[in-house]
Structure formats: structure tokens, C-alpha cells
Amino acid sequence: METFPEPHPGTGPAAEVTVYEVGPRDGLQAEETVVPTATKVELVHRLHAAGLRTVEVTSFVPPRWVPQLADAEEVLGAVAGLPDARLPVLVPNIRGLERALSAGAREVAVVVSATEAFARANLGTGREEAVVRAEAVLALAAEHGVAARGYVSMAFGDPWEGRVAPRQVVPLVERLWTAGCARVSLGDTIGVATPAHVRALLTVLAGSEERLALHGHDTYGQALANAAVALEAGVRELDASAGGLGGCPYARSATGNLATEDLLWMLHGQGVSTGVSLPDLAATSAWLAGRLGRPSPSRVVRALTGGSS
């Protein structure tokens, strides 16, 4: 059986794509049990060794909100010396940013919501208040010379409010850019987006694709197709989680993220350069699946590891 996709150079829409790995943060935050700090640190080291150079390592949220990430300082401190690596961390507010700065963070990410209901459930405040809070965080990050990225959660659909129209998302993206985010990731938080919906949102944001990313969940099996549409539209940074880990502790209908291995199989088959070793990454996800005591949901991981993960 083939262990690598057969590339067809020249048929892919891009020569190089950044895979923004979110497993250590967005993946492990959804676990029912707390993963040991040493396992998290080893995971980040393994992801880096496989070639992933952008790894969102943790979140500086209050431990009472997400106890799975209460060891944020320890994890970041243990991996901060990795060479040639972007190691962003999520910060929910000024206090989170201060903790991150004290721990040595050089890149942070902020989150706003396209819907009022999710803002109140996830961010503990109204949608507008959440944006104002993010703007304050971004201003302070800029003062410290720290790079920043933004997420717009529920950019396609919300479990309480239903379908989200592109016109509801665009002003939030623009405000995050204005506030200092180099790139804004469009979050399909509960995995309800379809290629047509992704295309519609990217159409109204046309001309700014280099400043966008896509963050997909695979609830309805559409995440990889949605990533392909984003790639064709000119988006050059795609979020994914090793082994398909993840969910959202505040949106129970959310399932795992797009698996990094599944994304890589598609990208490599199109001749797109990522710098990541797919076999090494699949082995890492199989290793983590063993630590978590369940098989990896990624089809590519199961295929490359003989289903033993």
C-alpha cells in the first residue's frame, strides 16, 4: 500500500502553505481528563520534530474555566527554546496577556464571536464587549512588541442562533485587522460550514486572502473540502489539529478539528510544500492516541499506522 500521496506538481493552487497546528491548545482543552504536563511538552516537541513550525501551544485562560490548560506557564516555558518556531498562545483578556508575557510569549491570539449567544457562553460577555476587550489586549501586545492573530468564532453557524451570514462576520474581521492582527482565522467552530458558504464569505473578503486563515471542525465531514475551497481562493494559512483532536468546551455540538494529517495528504498530493513529514506526524498522533486511550479519528493516521492508533 502506498504511504505517500502521489504529487502532481503544478496542479495545486499554491506553492507553499502554512499549517497552523492547534492540537496542543484547541485539541487538549476539550479532553475530559487533564493530560499530564510532560505529555503536552513531549507532544509539542514531537510536532516540531515532524516539521510543524507554527504550533499554538496553550491558552492562558483562568484555570477554573479550562482546567485542562492550567499548566500554561509550565508548558510554554518548557518549549520556548525550540528553534525556528512560532509558538502562539491564546489569551482571553488583559490578565491572560500579562500571564503570557511573564511566561515569555512572543505571539498571542485573541478570540471574538460572530454571534451574541456564543460570546456570552464562551467569552463571558456580549459580542461588542468581547471585541472591545480584544482590542485592548491587542493594543497592549503591540506595546510589548508581541505579534498577534485573531479568531472569529462561529463565523459560519452557531448552535443557538443558526446560520451566520457573511455580512455578520466581515466587520469583526476588519476590526481585528485594524487593531493589529496580522491574520484573522475564520472559525467554523461547530463544523457546519459547506464549501459554498466558505466561498461566499471569502468572496466578500476578496483581496485580503493573505491576511486570512480557516479554522475548520469536521462535525459533518466537510472540513477538508472547506480547506480546499479556501486554498483555491488564495488563503495560505490553514488551521488543523494533529490526529483530529479537539472540540469546544462551550459548544457541545463541536467535534474534532480538521486532522492535520488529512490536510497534509491533500496538500502534498497537490504538490504543495508544507515542510512537514507526514509519516512522522502520523506516528506522533498514534503515540498520543495511545496516551489518551482511544483511536485517532484521522483516517490518514489510521491508514499510515495500520489502524493501530
Protein Blocks (a to p, Z undefined) as FASTA:
>chain_A
ZZbdcddehjambfbdcdddfklmmmmmmpmbdcdfklmmmmmmmmmmnopabdcfbdcd
dfklmmmlmmmmmmmmmmmmpghiacddddfbfklmmmmmmnopabdcddddfbfklmmm
mnopafklmmmmmmmmmmmmmmnopacddddehklbcfklopadfklmmmmmmmmmmnop
abdcdddfkopacfklmmmmmmmmgoilmmgccdddfklopmmmmmmmmmmnopabdcdd
ehhiacdfklmkbccdddfklmmmmmmmnopaehiafklmmmmmmmmmmmnopacfbfkl
mmmnoopZZ
